[in-house]
Amino acid sequence: VHKPTAVNKLLGELVRDGTFYIWWNEREQLIDFKAVRPEQSSVAITGDAHIVAGSLAQAREPDERISRIFIYYNPENPTKSDDPDNYRSMRGRIEPDFEMEAGGADVRSKTIYSRWITTDAQAYELCQRLLSRFRTTPRYLTATLADGALRIGEVADLTTRLDVDTEGQPVTRRWQVIKAQQVKPGEVTEYLLQQFIYQATRYLVWMDDDAPDFGSATDDEKLNGFWWADEDGLMPDGSEGYL
């Protein structure tokens, strides 16, 4: 960092390039930290049972969509940070299916000049995660719930009649809380949620060497571990394999 730079700018770069979140936890008086990763558990929320009537609203942000991304990293001269010729390495990725008519028929490109990324693996991971989240138009929800029902950074599986399938049946989607504002302290809080990058599925979690076999593992161990699937991609009990 070769000149005085605002702390929020540096933190914004670090959060983006390091694929993590930070936020102020006013209840604990701490800055919370969480990696961008799948969640093994979530809070179940339904529109009828938990959300204050009339408070649920959904929005889409097409300007945030990304269909291709290019990351320049390993700068030679830190004083020329936004000059492509100044970087030793570049990693790019394009999602062609999301640039066709069915995907929006619109090329949305994003270029990042990173002073923090140093390896190809880090650049590849950032490409993959940003495109996974933003290749489709990002969706946001605002909803008012009982105070403390959710926490910033927490993931919720929300079922509501505002979001239905082609048959008109409510769809359950996974969302992450990115903002919380008390409306009436101790009573209700307004939340802003973004559709979560990792939907409900069976993500693997590395286990200890003495972990049990799949057949003798408990439900909690199966949720927070992993075993190899059979050749057909299924587990011995016929359930889907881990990702």
C-alpha positions in Angstrom: 0.0 0.0 0.0 2.1 2.9 -1.3 -0.1 5.8 -0.3 -2.7 6.7 2.3 -5.8 4.6 1.5 -9.2 4.5 3.3 -9.6 1.5 5.6 -13.0 0.6 4.1 -11.4 0.4 0.6 -8.6 -1.9 1.8 -11.1 -4.1 3.7 -13.3 -4.2 0.7 -10.5 -5.6 -1.4 -9.5 -8.1 1.2 -13.0 -9.4 1.7 -13.5 -9.7 -2.0 -10.1 -11.3 -2.8 -10.0 -13.5 0.3 -13.6 -14.7 -0.1 -14.8 -14.0 3.4 -17.2 -11.8 5.2 -16.8 -9.4 8.2 -19.4 -7.5 10.0 -20.1 -5.7 13.3 -21.9 -7.8 15.8 -23.5 -5.2 18.1 -24.9 -7.8 20.5 -21.4 -9.2 21.2 -19.5 -6.0 20.6 -17.2 -7.9 18.2 -16.3 -7.9 14.6 -17.4 -11.3 13.3 -15.5 -13.2 10.5 -16.8 -16.0 8.3 -15.4 -17.7 5.2 -17.5 -18.0 2.1 -18.4 -21.6 2.3 -21.4 -24.1 2.3 -23.5 -24.1 5.4 -24.3 -27.5 6.9 -27.3 -26.1 8.8 -29.9 -23.3 8.4 -32.9 -21.7 10.0 -36.3 -22.7 8.5 -38.5 -19.7 7.9 -42.0 -19.6 6.4 -43.9 -16.6 5.2 -47.1 -17.6 7.1 -45.5 -18.5 10.4 -42.6 -16.1 10.9 -42.8 -13.0 8.7 -44.8 -9.9 9.6 -47.7 -9.6 7.2 -47.0 -7.3 4.3 -43.3 -6.8 5.1 -41.9 -9.3 2.5 -40.5 -7.8 -0.7 -38.3 -9.2 -3.4 -35.9 -7.3 -5.7 -33.5 -8.2 -8.5 -30.4 -6.3 -9.3 -29.5 -6.9 -13.0 -26.6 -4.3 -12.8 -24.8 -6.7 -10.5 -24.8 -9.6 -12.8 -21.4 -10.9 -14.1 -21.0 -13.3 -17.1 -17.2 -13.1 -17.4 -14.4 -12.1 -15.1 -10.7 -11.3 -15.5 -8.3 -11.0 -12.5 -4.9 -9.4 -12.8 -2.5 -10.2 -9.9 1.1 -10.2 -8.9 1.8 -6.5 -9.7 5.4 -5.5 -10.6 5.0 -1.8 -9.5 2.5 -1.1 -6.8 2.2 2.5 -7.9 0.6 1.5 -11.2 -2.1 -0.7 -9.7 -4.7 -0.4 -12.5 -2.5 -0.9 -15.6 -2.9 -4.5 -17.0 0.7 -4.4 -18.3 1.9 -4.0 -14.8 0.7 -7.4 -13.7 2.7 -10.6 -14.1 -0.4 -12.9 -14.0 -4.0 -13.0 -15.3 -6.8 -15.5 -14.8 -10.1 -15.2 -16.7 -13.3 -17.2 -16.9 -16.4 -16.9 -19.1 -19.8 -18.4 -18.6 -21.0 -18.7 -22.2 -24.4 -20.3 -21.3 -25.3 -17.1 -19.4 -24.4 -14.9 -22.4 -26.8 -16.6 -24.7 -30.4 -15.5 -25.2 -31.8 -18.0 -22.6 -29.3 -16.7 -20.1 -30.0 -13.0 -20.6 -28.3 -12.3 -24.0 -26.0 -9.8 -22.3 -22.2 -9.8 -21.8 -21.4 -8.5 -18.3 -17.7 -8.3 -17.7 -15.8 -7.5 -14.5 -12.1 -6.8 -14.2 -10.2 -7.0 -10.9 -6.8 -5.7 -10.3 -5.6 -7.4 -7.1 -2.7 -6.3 -4.9 -3.5 -9.2 -2.5 -3.8 -12.4 -4.7 -0.5 -14.1 -5.2 -1.3 -17.6 -6.7 -3.2 -19.0 -9.6 -5.3 -21.2 -7.2 -6.5 -18.1 -5.3 -7.4 -16.3 -8.6 -9.3 -19.4 -9.8 -11.2 -19.7 -6.6 -12.2 -16.0 -6.8 -13.4 -16.4 -10.4 -15.4 -19.4 -9.6 -17.1 -18.0 -6.5 -17.9 -14.6 -8.0 -19.4 -16.1 -11.1 -21.4 -18.7 -9.1 -23.0 -15.9 -7.1 -23.5 -13.3 -9.9 -23.8 -15.1 -13.2 -27.6 -15.0 -12.7 -29.3 -11.8 -11.7 -28.8 -11.4 -7.9 -32.0 -11.6 -5.8 -32.6 -9.9 -2.5 -35.4 -10.1 0.1 -36.5 -7.7 2.8 -38.6 -9.1 5.6 -39.6 -8.2 9.1 -39.4 -10.9 11.7 -39.3 -11.2 15.5 -36.2 -9.6 16.9 -33.4 -12.0 17.1 -35.0 -14.6 14.8 -31.9 -14.3 12.5 -28.4 -13.0 12.8 -26.2 -11.3 10.2 -24.2 -13.9 8.3 -26.8 -16.6 9.1 -28.4 -18.8 6.4 -32.1 -19.3 6.2 -34.3 -21.7 4.1 -37.3 -19.5 3.3 -40.6 -20.8 2.0 -43.1 -18.1 0.9 -46.0 -17.6 -1.5 -44.0 -14.7 -3.0 -41.7 -17.2 -4.6 -43.6 -20.0 -6.4 -42.8 -22.6 -9.1 -44.6 -23.1 -12.5 -47.5 -24.9 -10.7 -48.0 -22.0 -8.2 -46.5 -23.9 -5.3 -44.3 -22.1 -2.8 -40.6 -22.7 -3.4 -38.0 -23.1 -0.6 -34.8 -21.2 -1.4 -31.7 -20.6 0.7 -30.8 -17.0 1.7 -28.2 -15.3 3.7 -28.7 -12.3 6.1 -26.6 -9.4 5.1 -28.2 -6.6 7.1 -30.4 -6.3 10.2 -32.1 -3.2 11.5 -34.2 -3.2 14.6 -37.7 -1.6 14.0 -38.9 -2.0 17.6 -36.0 -3.1 19.9 -36.8 -6.3 21.6 -39.8 -6.9 19.3 -39.2 -6.9 15.5 -36.3 -6.5 13.2 -36.1 -5.8 9.5 -33.7 -8.0 7.6 -32.1 -7.8 4.2 -31.2 -11.2 2.7 -29.3 -12.2 -0.5 -29.9 -15.5 -2.3 -27.1 -17.8 -1.0 -24.5 -19.1 -3.4 -24.6 -22.6 -1.9 -28.0 -24.3 -2.1 -29.0 -27.1 0.2 -27.1 -30.2 -0.8 -24.6 -32.7 0.6 -21.2 -30.9 0.7 -18.3 -32.9 2.1 -16.5 -32.0 5.3 -13.2 -33.7 5.9 -13.3 -36.2 8.8 -10.9 -37.6 11.4 -9.1 -40.9 10.6 -11.2 -42.7 13.2 -14.5 -41.7 11.7 -17.1 -44.6 11.4 -18.2 -46.3 8.2 -21.2 -44.7 6.4 -23.5 -47.5 7.5 -22.8 -47.0 11.2 -22.6 -43.2 11.2 -25.2 -41.1 12.9 -27.3 -38.5 11.0 -25.2 -35.7 12.5 -22.0 -37.4 11.4 -23.4 -37.9 7.9 -24.3 -34.2 7.8 -20.8 -33.0 8.9 -18.6 -35.5 7.2 -18.2 -37.4 3.9 -17.7 -40.9 2.4 -16.9 -41.9 -1.1 -19.9 -42.7 -3.3 -20.4 -45.8 -5.4 -19.7 -45.7 -9.1 -23.2 -44.5 -9.8 -22.7 -41.4 -7.7 -24.9 -42.7 -4.9 -24.3 -43.7 -1.3 -25.0 -47.3 -0.2 -28.5 -46.3 1.1 -29.4 -44.8 -2.4 -29.0 -41.2 -1.3 -26.9 -38.7 -3.3 -23.2 -38.5 -3.0 -21.2 -35.7 -1.4 -19.9 -32.7 -3.4 
